Amino acid sequence: MQKPPGSGRKAGTPNKRTKSIEEKLEAMGCDPIEAMARLAMDENESSTLRFAALKELAQYVAPKRKAVEVSSAQEPFVIVISPEDATL
């Protein structure tokens, strides 16, 4: 069964759950992005916690790249290293 055109939420409109969470956070005066930024910049916090906060925040300014598949119609090549060339 298809929905009639124009039914449902318009793109970008938050659903009821998202709207409810936004309203609760606003009533509490809580800004999660600001809180993460403060944690990330706090040198008294562990580097692990600071890194996790920075990693999360980075998604808002530098979106994750999709994986790129590389293929070739040519035969695979082999690199041979002689024992004389190998150094450990």
PDB file with SEQRES, HELIX, SHEET and CRYST1 records, atoms N, CA, C and O in Angstrom:
SEQRES   1 A   88  MET GLN LYS PRO PRO GLY SER GLY ARG LYS ALA GLY THR          
SEQRES   2 A   88  PRO ASN LYS ARG THR LYS SER ILE GLU GLU LYS LEU GLU          
SEQRES   3 A   88  ALA MET GLY CYS ASP PRO ILE GLU ALA MET ALA ARG LEU          
SEQRES   4 A   88  ALA MET ASP GLU ASN GLU SER SER THR LEU ARG PHE ALA          
SEQRES   5 A   88  ALA LEU LYS GLU LEU ALA GLN TYR VAL ALA PRO LYS ARG          
SEQRES   6 A   88  LYS ALA VAL GLU VAL SER SER ALA GLN GLU PRO PHE VAL          
SEQRES   7 A   88  ILE VAL ILE SER PRO GLU ASP ALA THR LEU                      
HELIX    1 AA1 LYS A   16  MET A   28  1                                  13    
HELIX    2 AA2 PRO A   32  MET A   41  1                                  10    
HELIX    3 AA3 SER A   47  VAL A   61  1                                  15    
CRYST1    1.000    1.000    1.000  90.00  90.00  90.00 P 1           1          
ATOM      1  N   MET A   1       0.841  -1.174   0.000  1.00  0.00           N  
ATOM      2  CA  MET A   1       0.000   0.000   0.000  1.00  0.00           C  
ATOM      3  C   MET A   1       0.891   1.244   0.000  1.00  0.00           C  
ATOM      4  O   MET A   1       1.737   1.408   0.879  1.00  0.00           O  
ATOM      5  N   GLN A   2       0.700   2.097  -0.964  1.00  0.00           N  
ATOM      6  CA  GLN A   2       1.500   3.315  -1.064  1.00  0.00           C  
ATOM      7  C   GLN A   2       0.840   4.446  -0.303  1.00  0.00           C  
ATOM      8  O   GLN A   2      -0.383   4.547  -0.214  1.00  0.00           O  
ATOM      9  N   LYS A   3       1.710   5.302   0.247  1.00  0.00           N  
ATOM     10  CA  LYS A   3       1.201   6.473   0.952  1.00  0.00           C  
ATOM     11  C   LYS A   3       0.858   7.545  -0.077  1.00  0.00           C  
ATOM     12  O   LYS A   3       1.520   7.664  -1.107  1.00  0.00           O  
ATOM     13  N   PRO A   4      -0.169   8.314   0.210  1.00  0.00           N  
ATOM     14  CA  PRO A   4      -0.498   9.401  -0.716  1.00  0.00           C  
ATOM     15  C   PRO A   4       0.613  10.458  -0.704  1.00  0.00           C  
ATOM     16  O   PRO A   4       1.260  10.669   0.322  1.00  0.00           O  
ATOM     17  N   PRO A   5       0.828  11.111  -1.832  1.00  0.00           N  
ATOM     18  CA  PRO A   5       1.860  12.142  -1.891  1.00  0.00           C  
ATOM     19  C   PRO A   5       1.618  13.226  -0.842  1.00  0.00           C  
ATOM     20  O   PRO A   5       0.485  13.645  -0.608  1.00  0.00           O  
ATOM     21  N   GLY A   6       2.698  13.664  -0.226  1.00  0.00           N  
ATOM     22  CA  GLY A   6       2.598  14.730   0.768  1.00  0.00           C  
ATOM     23  C   GLY A   6       2.307  14.250   2.172  1.00  0.00           C  
ATOM     24  O   GLY A   6       2.216  15.062   3.094  1.00  0.00           O  
ATOM     25  N   SER A   7       2.155  12.926   2.359  1.00  0.00           N  
ATOM     26  CA  SER A   7       1.883  12.430   3.707  1.00  0.00           C  
ATOM     27  C   SER A   7       3.202  12.231   4.455  1.00  0.00           C  
ATOM     28  O   SER A   7       4.257  12.076   3.840  1.00  0.00           O  
ATOM     29  N   GLY A   8       3.131  12.236   5.748  1.00  0.00           N  
ATOM     30  CA  GLY A   8       4.323  12.035   6.567  1.00  0.00           C  
ATOM     31  C   GLY A   8       5.063  13.333   6.836  1.00  0.00           C  
ATOM     32  O   GLY A   8       4.642  14.415   6.426  1.00  0.00           O  
ATOM     33  N   ARG A   9       6.190  13.191   7.547  1.00  0.00           N  
ATOM     34  CA  ARG A   9       6.992  14.370   7.887  1.00  0.00           C  
ATOM     35  C   ARG A   9       7.766  14.861   6.675  1.00  0.00           C  
ATOM     36  O   ARG A   9       8.146  14.081   5.801  1.00  0.00           O  
ATOM     37  N   LYS A  10       7.988  16.141   6.640  1.00  0.00           N  
ATOM     38  CA  LYS A  10       8.839  16.700   5.595  1.00  0.00           C  
ATOM     39  C   LYS A  10      10.285  16.421   5.967  1.00  0.00           C  
ATOM     40  O   LYS A  10      10.609  16.286   7.147  1.00  0.00           O  
ATOM     41  N   ALA A  11      11.153  16.334   4.972  1.00  0.00           N  
ATOM     42  CA  ALA A  11      12.568  16.065   5.209  1.00  0.00           C  
ATOM     43  C   ALA A  11      13.145  17.101   6.162  1.00  0.00           C  
ATOM     44  O   ALA A  11      12.918  18.301   6.009  1.00  0.00           O  
ATOM     45  N   GLY A  12      13.901  16.615   7.156  1.00  0.00           N  
ATOM     46  CA  GLY A  12      14.534  17.520   8.106  1.00  0.00           C  
ATOM     47  C   GLY A  12      13.708  17.805   9.343  1.00  0.00           C  
ATOM     48  O   GLY A  12      14.205  18.419  10.288  1.00  0.00           O  
ATOM     49  N   THR A  13      12.453  17.372   9.359  1.00  0.00           N  
ATOM     50  CA  THR A  13      11.595  17.585  10.525  1.00  0.00           C  
ATOM     51  C   THR A  13      11.876  16.479  11.536  1.00  0.00           C  
ATOM     52  O   THR A  13      11.771  15.299  11.200  1.00  0.00           O  
ATOM     53  N   PRO A  14      12.232  16.840  12.775  1.00  0.00           N  
ATOM     54  CA  PRO A  14      12.531  15.798  13.764  1.00  0.00           C  
ATOM     55  C   PRO A  14      11.288  14.996  14.142  1.00  0.00           C  
ATOM     56  O   PRO A  14      10.173  15.518  14.154  1.00  0.00           O  
ATOM     57  N   ASN A  15      11.503  13.711  14.450  1.00  0.00           N  
ATOM     58  CA  ASN A  15      10.369  12.884  14.881  1.00  0.00           C  
ATOM     59  C   ASN A  15      10.027  13.216  16.338  1.00  0.00           C  
ATOM     60  O   ASN A  15      10.717  14.020  16.967  1.00  0.00           O  
ATOM     61  N   LYS A  16       8.975  12.608  16.873  1.00  0.00           N  
ATOM     62  CA  LYS A  16       8.512  12.933  18.224  1.00  0.00           C  
ATOM     63  C   LYS A  16       9.577  12.643  19.274  1.00  0.00           C  
ATOM     64  O   LYS A  16       9.768  13.431  20.199  1.00  0.00           O  
ATOM     65  N   ARG A  17      10.254  11.542  19.138  1.00  0.00           N  
ATOM     66  CA  ARG A  17      11.283  11.157  20.123  1.00  0.00           C  
ATOM     67  C   ARG A  17      12.423  12.167  20.123  1.00  0.00           C  
ATOM     68  O   ARG A  17      12.844  12.631  21.183  1.00  0.00           O  
ATOM     69  N   THR A  18      12.919  12.504  18.948  1.00  0.00           N  
ATOM     70  CA  THR A  18      14.010  13.471  18.840  1.00  0.00           C  
ATOM     71  C   THR A  18      13.583  14.822  19.396  1.00  0.00           C  
ATOM     72  O   THR A  18      14.342  15.461  20.124  1.00  0.00           O  
ATOM     73  N   LYS A  19      12.381  15.258  19.061  1.00  0.00           N  
ATOM     74  CA  LYS A  19      11.868  16.542  19.540  1.00  0.00           C  
ATOM     75  C   LYS A  19      11.767  16.539  21.067  1.00  0.00           C  
ATOM     76  O   LYS A  19      12.101  17.530  21.718  1.00  0.00           O  
ATOM     77  N   SER A  20      11.306  15.424  21.634  1.00  0.00           N  
ATOM     78  CA  SER A  20      11.170  15.304  23.080  1.00  0.00           C  
ATOM     79  C   SER A  20      12.536  15.405  23.767  1.00  0.00           C  
ATOM     80  O   SER A  20      12.676  16.088  24.781  1.00  0.00           O  
ATOM     81  N   ILE A  21      13.527  14.732  23.217  1.00  0.00           N  
ATOM     82  CA  ILE A  21      14.882  14.778  23.786  1.00  0.00           C  
ATOM     83  C   ILE A  21      15.446  16.191  23.693  1.00  0.00           C  
ATOM     84  O   ILE A  21      16.043  16.685  24.650  1.00  0.00           O  
ATOM     85  N   GLU A  22      15.264  16.836  22.560  1.00  0.00           N  
ATOM     86  CA  GLU A  22      15.743  18.212  22.393  1.00  0.00           C  
ATOM     87  C   GLU A  22      15.099  19.136  23.429  1.00  0.00           C  
ATOM     88  O   GLU A  22      15.775  19.984  24.011  1.00  0.00           O  
ATOM     89  N   GLU A  23      13.797  18.975  23.658  1.00  0.00           N  
ATOM     90  CA  GLU A  23      13.082  19.815  24.620  1.00  0.00           C  
ATOM     91  C   GLU A  23      13.585  19.579  26.041  1.00  0.00           C  
ATOM     92  O   GLU A  23      13.760  20.532  26.801  1.00  0.00           O  
ATOM     93  N   LYS A  24      13.819  18.313  26.407  1.00  0.00           N  
ATOM     94  CA  LYS A  24      14.327  17.997  27.749  1.00  0.00           C  
ATOM     95  C   LYS A  24      15.712  18.591  27.956  1.00  0.00           C  
ATOM     96  O   LYS A  24      15.980  19.187  28.999  1.00  0.00           O  
ATOM     97  N   LEU A  25      16.593  18.436  26.977  1.00  0.00           N  
ATOM     98  CA  LEU A  25      17.946  18.995  27.099  1.00  0.00           C  
ATOM     99  C   LEU A  25      17.902  20.513  27.222  1.00  0.00           C  
ATOM    100  O   LEU A  25      18.643  21.101  28.009  1.00  0.00           O  
ATOM    101  N   GLU A  26      17.036  21.138  26.444  1.00  0.00           N  
ATOM    102  CA  GLU A  26      16.908  22.592  26.497  1.00  0.00           C  
ATOM    103  C   GLU A  26      16.396  23.039  27.869  1.00  0.00           C  
ATOM    104  O   GLU A  26      16.890  24.022  28.421  1.00  0.00           O  
ATOM    105  N   ALA A  27      15.412  22.326  28.423  1.00  0.00           N  
ATOM    106  CA  ALA A  27      14.864  22.663  29.741  1.00  0.00           C  
ATOM    107  C   ALA A  27      15.933  22.536  30.827  1.00  0.00           C  
ATOM    108  O   ALA A  27      15.916  23.286  31.803  1.00  0.00           O  
ATOM    109  N   MET A  28      16.858  21.595  30.661  1.00  0.00           N  
ATOM    110  CA  MET A  28      17.942  21.399  31.623  1.00  0.00           C  
ATOM    111  C   MET A  28      19.107  22.358  31.389  1.00  0.00           C  
ATOM    112  O   MET A  28      20.015  22.456  32.214  1.00  0.00           O  
ATOM    113  N   GLY A  29      19.073  23.060  30.266  1.00  0.00           N  
ATOM    114  CA  GLY A  29      20.194  23.941  29.929  1.00  0.00           C  
ATOM    115  C   GLY A  29      21.420  23.140  29.520  1.00  0.00           C  
ATOM    116  O   GLY A  29      22.550  23.578  29.739  1.00  0.00           O  
ATOM    117  N   CYS A  30      21.209  21.985  28.935  1.00  0.00           N  
ATOM    118  CA  CYS A  30      22.299  21.084  28.552  1.00  0.00           C  
ATOM    119  C   CYS A  30      22.534  21.135  27.046  1.00  0.00           C  
ATOM    120  O   CYS A  30      21.617  20.918  26.254  1.00  0.00           O  
ATOM    121  N   ASP A  31      23.764  21.422  26.670  1.00  0.00           N  
ATOM    122  CA  ASP A  31      24.173  21.416  25.263  1.00  0.00           C  
ATOM    123  C   ASP A  31      25.249  20.344  25.115  1.00  0.00           C  
ATOM    124  O   ASP A  31      26.403  20.586  25.469  1.00  0.00           O  
ATOM    125  N   PRO A  32      24.897  19.156  24.598  1.00  0.00           N  
ATOM    126  CA  PRO A  32      25.850  18.052  24.523  1.00  0.00           C  
ATOM    127  C   PRO A  32      27.089  18.371  23.690  1.00  0.00           C  
ATOM    128  O   PRO A  32      28.182  17.906  24.014  1.00  0.00           O  
ATOM    129  N   ILE A  33      26.940  19.147  22.638  1.00  0.00           N  
ATOM    130  CA  ILE A  33      28.092  19.493  21.802  1.00  0.00           C  
ATOM    131  C   ILE A  33      29.053  20.362  22.606  1.00  0.00           C  
ATOM    132  O   ILE A  33      30.264  20.142  22.581  1.00  0.00           O  
ATOM    133  N   GLU A  34      28.521  21.335  23.311  1.00  0.00           N  
ATOM    134  CA  GLU A  34      29.367  22.201  24.143  1.00  0.00           C  
ATOM    135  C   GLU A  34      30.058  21.384  25.234  1.00  0.00           C  
ATOM    136  O   GLU A  34      31.239  21.594  25.512  1.00  0.00           O  
ATOM    137  N   ALA A  35      29.329  20.456  25.851  1.00  0.00           N  
ATOM    138  CA  ALA A  35      29.907  19.629  26.907  1.00  0.00           C  
ATOM    139  C   ALA A  35      31.050  18.766  26.365  1.00  0.00           C  
ATOM    140  O   ALA A  35      32.090  18.636  27.011  1.00  0.00           O  
ATOM    141  N   MET A  36      30.860  18.182  25.192  1.00  0.00           N  
ATOM    142  CA  MET A  36      31.936  17.384  24.586  1.00  0.00           C  
ATOM    143  C   MET A  36      33.143  18.241  24.262  1.00  0.00           C  
ATOM    144  O   MET A  36      34.283  17.820  24.457  1.00  0.00           O  
ATOM    145  N   ALA A  37      32.894  19.441  23.767  1.00  0.00           N  
ATOM    146  CA  ALA A  37      33.993  20.348  23.432  1.00  0.00           C  
ATOM    147  C   ALA A  37      34.761  20.731  24.691  1.00  0.00           C  
ATOM    148  O   ALA A  37      35.990  20.798  24.670  1.00  0.00           O  
ATOM    149  N   ARG A  38      34.054  20.980  25.777  1.00  0.00           N  
ATOM    150  CA  ARG A  38      34.734  21.316  27.036  1.00  0.00           C  
ATOM    151  C   ARG A  38      35.590  20.146  27.524  1.00  0.00           C  
ATOM    152  O   ARG A  38      36.717  20.347  27.975  1.00  0.00           O  
ATOM    153  N   LEU A  39      35.053  18.917  27.434  1.00  0.00           N  
ATOM    154  CA  LEU A  39      35.831  17.727  27.820  1.00  0.00           C  
ATOM    155  C   LEU A  39      37.068  17.586  26.943  1.00  0.00           C  
ATOM    156  O   LEU A  39      38.159  17.298  27.435  1.00  0.00           O  
ATOM    157  N   ALA A  40      36.891  17.791  25.648  1.00  0.00           N  
ATOM    158  CA  ALA A  40      38.005  17.635  24.709  1.00  0.00           C  
ATOM    159  C   ALA A  40      39.123  18.630  24.985  1.00  0.00           C  
ATOM    160  O   ALA A  40      40.295  18.327  24.760  1.00  0.00           O  
ATOM    161  N   MET A  41      38.772  19.805  25.468  1.00  0.00           N  
ATOM    162  CA  MET A  41      39.766  20.853  25.703  1.00  0.00           C  
ATOM    163  C   MET A  41      40.330  20.847  27.129  1.00  0.00           C  
ATOM    164  O   MET A  41      41.271  21.586  27.418  1.00  0.00           O  
ATOM    165  N   ASP A  42      39.775  20.033  28.011  1.00  0.00           N  
ATOM    166  CA  ASP A  42      40.196  20.001  29.416  1.00  0.00           C  
ATOM    167  C   ASP A  42      41.441  19.137  29.579  1.00  0.00           C  
ATOM    168  O   ASP A  42      41.367  17.911  29.500  1.00  0.00           O  
ATOM    169  N   GLU A  43      42.569  19.770  29.803  1.00  0.00           N  
ATOM    170  CA  GLU A  43      43.836  19.043  29.930  1.00  0.00           C  
ATOM    171  C   GLU A  43      43.911  18.199  31.199  1.00  0.00           C  
ATOM    172  O   GLU A  43      44.816  17.375  31.331  1.00  0.00           O  
ATOM    173  N   ASN A  44      42.978  18.386  32.139  1.00  0.00           N  
ATOM    174  CA  ASN A  44      42.946  17.576  33.355  1.00  0.00           C  
ATOM    175  C   ASN A  44      42.255  16.233  33.128  1.00  0.00           C  
ATOM    176  O   ASN A  44      42.362  15.334  33.962  1.00  0.00           O  
ATOM    177  N   GLU A  45      41.548  16.090  32.007  1.00  0.00           N  
ATOM    178  CA  GLU A  45      40.882  14.821  31.675  1.00  0.00           C  
ATOM    179  C   GLU A  45      41.892  13.864  31.041  1.00  0.00           C  
ATOM    180  O   GLU A  45      42.945  14.280  30.557  1.00  0.00           O  
ATOM    181  N   SER A  46      41.551  12.587  31.053  1.00  0.00           N  
ATOM    182  CA  SER A  46      42.444  11.587  30.451  1.00  0.00           C  
ATOM    183  C   SER A  46      42.516  11.792  28.939  1.00  0.00           C  
ATOM    184  O   SER A  46      41.572  12.277  28.315  1.00  0.00           O  
ATOM    185  N   SER A  47      43.639  11.417  28.377  1.00  0.00           N  
ATOM    186  CA  SER A  47      43.793  11.571  26.928  1.00  0.00           C  
ATOM    187  C   SER A  47      42.808  10.685  26.180  1.00  0.00           C  
ATOM    188  O   SER A  47      42.381  11.031  25.079  1.00  0.00           O  
ATOM    189  N   THR A  48      42.443   9.551  26.759  1.00  0.00           N  
ATOM    190  CA  THR A  48      41.479   8.646  26.127  1.00  0.00           C  
ATOM    191  C   THR A  48      40.105   9.315  26.010  1.00  0.00           C  
ATOM    192  O   THR A  48      39.463   9.253  24.961  1.00  0.00           O  
ATOM    193  N   LEU A  49      39.667   9.948  27.086  1.00  0.00           N  
ATOM    194  CA  LEU A  49      38.372  10.632  27.070  1.00  0.00           C  
ATOM    195  C   LEU A  49      38.407  11.828  26.130  1.00  0.00           C  
ATOM    196  O   LEU A  49      37.458  12.068  25.384  1.00  0.00           O  
ATOM    197  N   ARG A  50      39.501  12.575  26.169  1.00  0.00           N  
ATOM    198  CA  ARG A  50      39.623  13.745  25.293  1.00  0.00           C  
ATOM    199  C   ARG A  50      39.601  13.317  23.823  1.00  0.00           C  
ATOM    200  O   ARG A  50      38.949  13.952  22.994  1.00  0.00           O  
ATOM    201  N   PHE A  51      40.319  12.233  23.508  1.00  0.00           N  
ATOM    202  CA  PHE A  51      40.341  11.734  22.125  1.00  0.00           C  
ATOM    203  C   PHE A  51      38.947  11.305  21.684  1.00  0.00           C  
ATOM    204  O   PHE A  51      38.529  11.607  20.566  1.00  0.00           O  
ATOM    205  N   ALA A  52      38.224  10.601  22.554  1.00  0.00           N  
ATOM    206  CA  ALA A  52      36.872  10.139  22.203  1.00  0.00           C  
ATOM    207  C   ALA A  52      35.957  11.333  21.920  1.00  0.00           C  
ATOM    208  O   ALA A  52      35.161  11.293  20.982  1.00  0.00           O  
ATOM    209  N   ALA A  53      36.065  12.385  22.721  1.00  0.00           N  
ATOM    210  CA  ALA A  53      35.240  13.574  22.511  1.00  0.00           C  
ATOM    211  C   ALA A  53      35.615  14.261  21.197  1.00  0.00           C  
ATOM    212  O   ALA A  53      34.738  14.677  20.439  1.00  0.00           O  
ATOM    213  N   LEU A  54      36.909  14.379  20.932  1.00  0.00           N  
ATOM    214  CA  LEU A  54      37.350  15.006  19.682  1.00  0.00           C  
ATOM    215  C   LEU A  54      36.918  14.195  18.470  1.00  0.00           C  
ATOM    216  O   LEU A  54      36.505  14.753  17.454  1.00  0.00           O  
ATOM    217  N   LYS A  55      37.015  12.882  18.581  1.00  0.00           N  
ATOM    218  CA  LYS A  55      36.607  11.998  17.482  1.00  0.00           C  
ATOM    219  C   LYS A  55      35.121  12.172  17.178  1.00  0.00           C  
ATOM    220  O   LYS A  55      34.717  12.220  16.016  1.00  0.00           O  
ATOM    221  N   GLU A  56      34.320  12.266  18.223  1.00  0.00           N  
ATOM    222  CA  GLU A  56      32.878  12.450  18.040  1.00  0.00           C  
ATOM    223  C   GLU A  56      32.583  13.813  17.416  1.00  0.00           C  
ATOM    224  O   GLU A  56      31.766  13.914  16.501  1.00  0.00           O  
ATOM    225  N   LEU A  57      33.239  14.850  17.904  1.00  0.00           N  
ATOM    226  CA  LEU A  57      33.015  16.203  17.391  1.00  0.00           C  
ATOM    227  C   LEU A  57      33.494  16.352  15.951  1.00  0.00           C  
ATOM    228  O   LEU A  57      32.909  17.114  15.182  1.00  0.00           O  
ATOM    229  N   ALA A  58      34.542  15.638  15.582  1.00  0.00           N  
ATOM    230  CA  ALA A  58      35.100  15.757  14.230  1.00  0.00           C  
ATOM    231  C   ALA A  58      34.076  15.418  13.161  1.00  0.00           C  
ATOM    232  O   ALA A  58      34.143  15.945  12.050  1.00  0.00           O  
ATOM    233  N   GLN A  59      33.136  14.552  13.480  1.00  0.00           N  
ATOM    234  CA  GLN A  59      32.112  14.161  12.499  1.00  0.00           C  
ATOM    235  C   GLN A  59      31.247  15.340  12.060  1.00  0.00           C  
ATOM    236  O   GLN A  59      30.651  15.309  10.983  1.00  0.00           O  
ATOM    237  N   TYR A  60      31.180  16.368  12.883  1.00  0.00           N  
ATOM    238  CA  TYR A  60      30.354  17.523  12.547  1.00  0.00           C  
ATOM    239  C   TYR A  60      31.064  18.509  11.631  1.00  0.00           C  
ATOM    240  O   TYR A  60      30.417  19.338  10.992  1.00  0.00           O  
ATOM    241  N   VAL A  61      32.383  18.427  11.563  1.00  0.00           N  
ATOM    242  CA  VAL A  61      33.130  19.354  10.712  1.00  0.00           C  
ATOM    243  C   VAL A  61      33.838  18.659   9.562  1.00  0.00           C  
ATOM    244  O   VAL A  61      34.188  19.309   8.577  1.00  0.00           O  
ATOM    245  N   ALA A  62      34.058  17.353   9.663  1.00  0.00           N  
ATOM    246  CA  ALA A  62      34.723  16.588   8.608  1.00  0.00           C  
ATOM    247  C   ALA A  62      34.024  15.242   8.479  1.00  0.00           C  
ATOM    248  O   ALA A  62      34.383  14.295   9.178  1.00  0.00           O  
ATOM    249  N   PRO A  63      33.033  15.140   7.597  1.00  0.00           N  
ATOM    250  CA  PRO A  63      32.285  13.888   7.474  1.00  0.00           C  
ATOM    251  C   PRO A  63      33.181  12.714   7.108  1.00  0.00           C  
ATOM    252  O   PRO A  63      34.198  12.871   6.432  1.00  0.00           O  
ATOM    253  N   LYS A  64      32.779  11.534   7.569  1.00  0.00           N  
ATOM    254  CA  LYS A  64      33.534  10.320   7.258  1.00  0.00           C  
ATOM    255  C   LYS A  64      33.477  10.055   5.760  1.00  0.00           C  
ATOM    256  O   LYS A  64      32.449  10.263   5.115  1.00  0.00           O  
ATOM    257  N   ARG A  65      34.580   9.600   5.229  1.00  0.00           N  
ATOM    258  CA  ARG A  65      34.640   9.260   3.802  1.00  0.00           C  
ATOM    259  C   ARG A  65      34.180   7.823   3.610  1.00  0.00           C  
ATOM    260  O   ARG A  65      34.386   6.970   4.473  1.00  0.00           O  
ATOM    261  N   LYS A  66      33.564   7.572   2.484  1.00  0.00           N  
ATOM    262  CA  LYS A  66      33.151   6.217   2.154  1.00  0.00           C  
ATOM    263  C   LYS A  66      34.359   5.440   1.640  1.00  0.00           C  
ATOM    264  O   LYS A  66      35.293   6.017   1.083  1.00  0.00           O  
ATOM    265  N   ALA A  67      34.326   4.137   1.833  1.00  0.00           N  
ATOM    266  CA  ALA A  67      35.390   3.284   1.331  1.00  0.00           C  
ATOM    267  C   ALA A  67      35.382   3.314  -0.193  1.00  0.00           C  
ATOM    268  O   ALA A  67      34.324   3.380  -0.818  1.00  0.00           O  
ATOM    269  N   VAL A  68      36.561   3.264  -0.775  1.00  0.00           N  
ATOM    270  CA  VAL A  68      36.694   3.268  -2.228  1.00  0.00           C  
ATOM    271  C   VAL A  68      37.325   1.949  -2.639  1.00  0.00           C  
ATOM    272  O   VAL A  68      38.374   1.561  -2.123  1.00  0.00           O  
ATOM    273  N   GLU A  69      36.685   1.273  -3.559  1.00  0.00           N  
ATOM    274  CA  GLU A  69      37.222   0.006  -4.042  1.00  0.00           C  
ATOM    275  C   GLU A  69      38.117   0.274  -5.242  1.00  0.00           C  
ATOM    276  O   GLU A  69      37.743   0.990  -6.171  1.00  0.00           O  
ATOM    277  N   VAL A  70      39.303  -0.314  -5.203  1.00  0.00           N  
ATOM    278  CA  VAL A  70      40.251  -0.151  -6.299  1.00  0.00           C  
ATOM    279  C   VAL A  70      40.358  -1.492  -7.010  1.00  0.00           C  
ATOM    280  O   VAL A  70      40.589  -2.524  -6.380  1.00  0.00           O  
ATOM    281  N   SER A  71      40.188  -1.466  -8.322  1.00  0.00           N  
ATOM    282  CA  SER A  71      40.320  -2.701  -9.082  1.00  0.00           C  
ATOM    283  C   SER A  71      41.093  -2.411 -10.357  1.00  0.00           C  
ATOM    284  O   SER A  71      41.180  -1.271 -10.814  1.00  0.00           O  
ATOM    285  N   SER A  72      41.647  -3.472 -10.913  1.00  0.00           N  
ATOM    286  CA  SER A  72      42.435  -3.318 -12.124  1.00  0.00           C  
ATOM    287  C   SER A  72      42.184  -4.510 -13.034  1.00  0.00           C  
ATOM    288  O   SER A  72      42.031  -5.639 -12.567  1.00  0.00           O  
ATOM    289  N   ALA A  73      42.144  -4.253 -14.327  1.00  0.00           N  
ATOM    290  CA  ALA A  73      41.950  -5.326 -15.291  1.00  0.00           C  
ATOM    291  C   ALA A  73      43.273  -6.024 -15.585  1.00  0.00           C  
ATOM    292  O   ALA A  73      43.293  -7.089 -16.202  1.00  0.00           O  
ATOM    293  N   GLN A  74      44.374  -5.426 -15.147  1.00  0.00           N  
ATOM    294  CA  GLN A  74      45.693  -5.995 -15.406  1.00  0.00           C  
ATOM    295  C   GLN A  74      45.994  -7.094 -14.399  1.00  0.00           C  
ATOM    296  O   GLN A  74      45.372  -7.189 -13.341  1.00  0.00           O  
ATOM    297  N   GLU A  75      46.962  -7.915 -14.759  1.00  0.00           N  
ATOM    298  CA  GLU A  75      47.406  -8.983 -13.868  1.00  0.00           C  
ATOM    299  C   GLU A  75      48.035  -8.368 -12.625  1.00  0.00           C  
ATOM    300  O   GLU A  75      48.646  -7.303 -12.713  1.00  0.00           O  
ATOM    301  N   PRO A  76      47.899  -9.014 -11.466  1.00  0.00           N  
ATOM    302  CA  PRO A  76      48.568  -8.504 -10.266  1.00  0.00           C  
ATOM    303  C   PRO A  76      50.079  -8.607 -10.432  1.00  0.00           C  
ATOM    304  O   PRO A  76      50.577  -9.482 -11.140  1.00  0.00           O  
ATOM    305  N   PHE A  77      50.789  -7.722  -9.785  1.00  0.00           N  
ATOM    306  CA  PHE A  77      52.245  -7.758  -9.883  1.00  0.00           C  
ATOM    307  C   PHE A  77      52.828  -8.275  -8.579  1.00  0.00           C  
ATOM    308  O   PHE A  77      52.190  -8.217  -7.528  1.00  0.00           O  
ATOM    309  N   VAL A  78      54.046  -8.779  -8.666  1.00  0.00           N  
ATOM    310  CA  VAL A  78      54.725  -9.351  -7.511  1.00  0.00           C  
ATOM    311  C   VAL A  78      56.029  -8.603  -7.314  1.00  0.00           C  
ATOM    312  O   VAL A  78      56.757  -8.347  -8.273  1.00  0.00           O  
ATOM    313  N   ILE A  79      56.321  -8.256  -6.085  1.00  0.00           N  
ATOM    314  CA  ILE A  79      57.590  -7.607  -5.757  1.00  0.00           C  
ATOM    315  C   ILE A  79      58.478  -8.673  -5.139  1.00  0.00           C  
ATOM    316  O   ILE A  79      58.102  -9.326  -4.166  1.00  0.00           O  
ATOM    317  N   VAL A  80      59.634  -8.836  -5.701  1.00  0.00           N  
ATOM    318  CA  VAL A  80      60.584  -9.823  -5.194  1.00  0.00           C  
ATOM    319  C   VAL A  80      61.754  -9.074  -4.573  1.00  0.00           C  
ATOM    320  O   VAL A  80      62.367  -8.217  -5.210  1.00  0.00           O  
ATOM    321  N   ILE A  81      62.055  -9.408  -3.329  1.00  0.00           N  
ATOM    322  CA  ILE A  81      63.186  -8.799  -2.641  1.00  0.00           C  
ATOM    323  C   ILE A  81      64.208  -9.890  -2.399  1.00  0.00           C  
ATOM    324  O   ILE A  81      63.914 -10.912  -1.779  1.00  0.00           O  
ATOM    325  N   SER A  82      65.394  -9.663  -2.889  1.00  0.00           N  
ATOM    326  CA  SER A  82      66.439 -10.665  -2.690  1.00  0.00           C  
ATOM    327  C   SER A  82      66.972 -10.538  -1.263  1.00  0.00           C  
ATOM    328  O   SER A  82      66.862  -9.474  -0.652  1.00  0.00           O  
ATOM    329  N   PRO A  83      67.546 -11.612  -0.731  1.00  0.00           N  
ATOM    330  CA  PRO A  83      68.088 -11.574   0.635  1.00  0.00           C  
ATOM    331  C   PRO A  83      69.137 -10.458   0.808  1.00  0.00           C  
ATOM    332  O   PRO A  83      69.291  -9.919   1.903  1.00  0.00           O  
ATOM    333  N   GLU A  84      69.838 -10.122  -0.249  1.00  0.00           N  
ATOM    334  CA  GLU A  84      70.847  -9.072  -0.147  1.00  0.00           C  
ATOM    335  C   GLU A  84      70.207  -7.704   0.072  1.00  0.00           C  
ATOM    336  O   GLU A  84      70.793  -6.834   0.717  1.00  0.00           O  
ATOM    337  N   ASP A  85      68.992  -7.515  -0.471  1.00  0.00           N  
ATOM    338  CA  ASP A  85      68.310  -6.228  -0.353  1.00  0.00           C  
ATOM    339  C   ASP A  85      67.527  -6.088   0.946  1.00  0.00           C  
ATOM    340  O   ASP A  85      67.236  -4.975   1.384  1.00  0.00           O  
ATOM    341  N   ALA A  86      67.186  -7.220   1.561  1.00  0.00           N  
ATOM    342  CA  ALA A  86      66.364  -7.188   2.771  1.00  0.00           C  
ATOM    343  C   ALA A  86      67.200  -6.821   3.981  1.00  0.00           C  
ATOM    344  O   ALA A  86      68.269  -7.391   4.201  1.00  0.00           O  
ATOM    345  N   THR A  87      66.720  -5.879   4.758  1.00  0.00           N  
ATOM    346  CA  THR A  87      67.383  -5.510   6.009  1.00  0.00           C  
ATOM    347  C   THR A  87      66.344  -5.526   7.099  1.00  0.00           C  
ATOM    348  O   THR A  87      65.192  -5.153   6.877  1.00  0.00           O  
ATOM    349  N   LEU A  88      66.741  -5.951   8.263  1.00  0.00           N  
ATOM    350  CA  LEU A  88      65.806  -6.000   9.389  1.00  0.00           C  
ATOM    351  C   LEU A  88      66.173  -4.980  10.419  1.00  0.00           C  
ATOM    352  O   LEU A  88      65.500  -4.869  11.444  1.00  0.00           O  
TER     353      LEU A  88                                                      
END                                                                             
